[in-house]
Amino acid sequence: SASRPDLQGALKDGARGATAGRGRLRKALVVAEVSLSLVLLVGAGLMVRSFLRLREVEPGFRPGGALMLRVSLPLPDSTFTDAVRSRIVSFFDRADARLGQLPGVTAVGSCNRIPLDGGGGDRLFNIEGQTVAPGEQPPDAQNRIATPGWFAAMGIPLRRGRLLAASDDLAAPPVVVVNQAFVDKFFPDRDPLGKRISLGALGKKEFPWAAIVGVVGNVRNFGLHLPPEPTMYWPLAQSRDAPSMSIVARTSGDPAALLGAARAAMAEVDAQQP
């Protein structure tokens, strides 16, 4: 409209033709604008509906009210000895216990992976009494290394049997806890408790048979839109790896308020750890 010429007299007929052309163009632009608006509204509605559906998905753990600290212990060399393992286990035992003394903390546990962190870690394993046909791979599942308090700290429920315990150390028989998806896939028609599995060979290390002592609820590790995967939880005290671990402290209040106290507590356990 601002660019409309003001010729009044000389080009009345032409002006009427131009006005009609501009009217048709304006109508076409309005139709296009309304169409684009409808597309945006429909897209926004679908996005909101998808978001609400994701909000209704049970993640398998309690995400709120938790403080997470990531710790990666250095190794003096590449050799993982029983003495190194003992030092690592002692550190996380003391860290879990010290953080558990902070005001408002109700549970503390550690694990090498936290849900939805974007990382995997599946491992091949064998089921005692089952053979693998030539050319086929053994079954595989997500592999987790945890301390006894991990399930309480994350709010992962126990379904059958028992959880990992402080007594599950090198002097005790090897044990493992699995999730319900693991049972559904590999033991659909029998009780998994007492059955034994073994991780496949890692380099030159052979892993002993471990008895399944407990079944816990499923956790959606890779996304709320993805189904839970079969998962194995091994006790840190019986592990042959030295992983980075995440310590999760479950609190009854605002976890951010514990940041300073948590740093001070970790410094008491080992002043060299950031």
N, C-alpha and C positions, 0 to 999 in steps of 0.2 A: 504493500500500500504506500509506503514511503517513497518508492521509486516510481509511482504512477505519474506520468507526464500531465501537465496542465495546459492542454492545447485549445480547450473550450470551443473555439469556432471552426477553425480550419479543418480539423480532422474529426468531426463529430462521428461520422460513420466508422472511421477507423478506431476511434476511441471506444465506440460501442462494441466493436469486434474484440478489441484488446481486453475490455472489461469482462466480456463473456469468457475469453480464454483464461483470464486470471481466476475467474470464479470456478471454472472446471479444475484448474490446478490446485486451488485452495481445497476444494472438496476431496481431491485425490490425496492431498497431504494429510487431511483430517482422517480419512479412512486408513491410511498407512499408520498414522500415529495411534489411532485406536487399536489397530491390529497389533502393533508392537506392545502397547500397554497390556493388552490381553495376554500376549505371550509372557510378559514379565510377571503378571499376576498369577498365571497358571504355574509358571516356574517357581515363583515364591511359595505358592500353596503346596506344591509337591515337596519343596525343600523343607518347609515347616512340618509337613506330615511325616517325612522321613526322619527328621530330627526328633519328633515326638515318639516315633516308633523305636528309635535307638535309645531314647531315654527309658523306655519300658523294658529294654533288654537287660537281663541279669548278668553282670560281668563276672560273677563268681567270687568277688572280693569286695571289701569296703574301701572305696577310694578316699573318702573324707576322713579328716581327723588323724592324719598320719604324717609323720616327719621322716624323710628319707635321706640317708647319708651314704655316699658311695666311697668305698675304701679299696685301694689296690695295694696290697703289701708287696714290697720289693723282695726279690730273692737274692741271696749273696752270690749265687752262681746258678747255672742251669740244672743242677742236680737236685731232684726232689727227694729228700731223705726222710726217714721217720722223725728225725729231730726237727726238720723244717716243718713237717706236717704238725708236729706237736706244738711248735711255736705259733703257727697260724691258728690252730684250733684254740689255743690258750688266749690269743688276742681277741678273737670274736666271742669267746665265752665271757671274758672280762668286759668287753665292750657292751654286750647284751645286758650283762648284770648291772653295769654302772649306769647305763641309760635307763634301765628299769627302775632305778632309784630316784629319778627326777620327778618332781611334783606333777601329778596329773597323768603320768605314763601308766598305762594298764597292761601293755604287752610289748615285747621287743623280740625281733627275730631277724635273721640274715639269710640272703639267698643270692646266687650268682646272677639271676635274672629277675626283673620285676615285670609284671604284666604291662603290655602296651608300650614297651620301651623300643619297639622296632627291631629287636634282635631275636634270633632263633637259637638253635643249639640242639638239633636232633642227633640221636646216636643210634647205631645199629645195636641190637641185642639178641640174645638167644633165649628160648623158653625150654626149660629142662623137659626132656622127653619128646620134644618135637624136632624133626629133622627138616632141613632145607634142601629142596631138590637141586640137583646140579644146574648151575647157571643162574639160579635165583639168589637174590639177596635176603639176608635175615630181616626180620621186621625192624622197624625203627620207630622211635618216639622222642618227644621233647625231653631233654635231659636237664635236670635242675639239681643243684647242690645246696642244701639248706641246713640251718641250725634248728634245734627242737622248737623254738618259739615262733618260727616263721608263720605257721598256720594261724595261730592266735593273733599275731600282729596284723595279718592281712585279712582276717575274718573268713578264712577258708574252712568250711565245715567238714567234720569227720563223718563219713558215711558208714564205714565198717572197720572193725579191728582197732588199731591204735595208731597214734602219731609217732614221729621220731622222738627219741628220748635221749637224755644226757648219757645214759648207760650204753648207747649204741656207739661204742668206740672200737679201737683196734683189738681189744681183748674180748669183745663180744662177737657173736656170729654176725655176718653181714646181713643187712636188712635194707628194704626199700619200701617206700610208700608210693602208690600210683593213684591216678584220678579215675573217675567213673568212665570217662571216654576210653581210657586204656582197657578197662574191664570189658566194656561193651564191644570193643574191637577184637581183643585177643582172648578173652575168657567169657564169651557170651552165654555159654550154657553150663558153667561150672563155677564153684566158689574159688576166687583167686587167692584167698588167704592161705598162706603156707606154701603156695607154689613158688618155684625158684626161677629167677632169670639172671642172666649174666651179660654185661656189656661185651661187645665184640672187642677184638684185640686192638689196642692203640699203640702202634709201633711195635715194641718188643714187650709191652706190658700185657699180661693176661689177668683178667679180672675174675675173682671168685664168684661162685653162685651166691645169690642173695635171696632171702625169703621175703615175699610180699607180706608185710605185717599190717597194712592199713590201706583203706581206700578213702580219698577225700573228694570233695566236690570239684566240678570242672571250673576252670578259669579261662576266660577268653584272652589269650596272650597276644593275639595279632590284630584285633579289631572287634568292635561290637557287632559288625556285620558278618563276621566269619565264625564258623562253628569251632568249639573247643577241640584241641588236638590231644591225643593220648600223651600223657606226661608221667615221667618218673622223677621222684624226689629221693635223693641219696643223702645220707647224713654226712656233714662236713668232716666229722671225726673219722670216718671210714673212707674218705675220698683219697684219690691218688693224684689229684690236681691241686693247683694253687690259684684259684680264680679270684678275680675282683668280685667283691661282694657288696650288695646293697643292704644297709641296716635300716629297718623300718621300725619306728617307735609309734605305737598306737596311743593316742592321747584322748583325754576326756574334754580338753579345751582346744584353744587355738594352737596348732602345732608351730606356727611361726613364732609364737612367744617363747618357745623353747630353744631357739637357735643358739643364743649365747650360752645357755646352760649346757646344751649338747656339745658345743665346741669345747667348753671347759672340761666336760666329762671325758671326752675323747683324748684330750691332752693329758689327763690323769692316767689314762690307760697306756698311752704311748705318745710322748711329746713330739716325736719325730713324724707323726702322721698328720697330714694336712686335713 
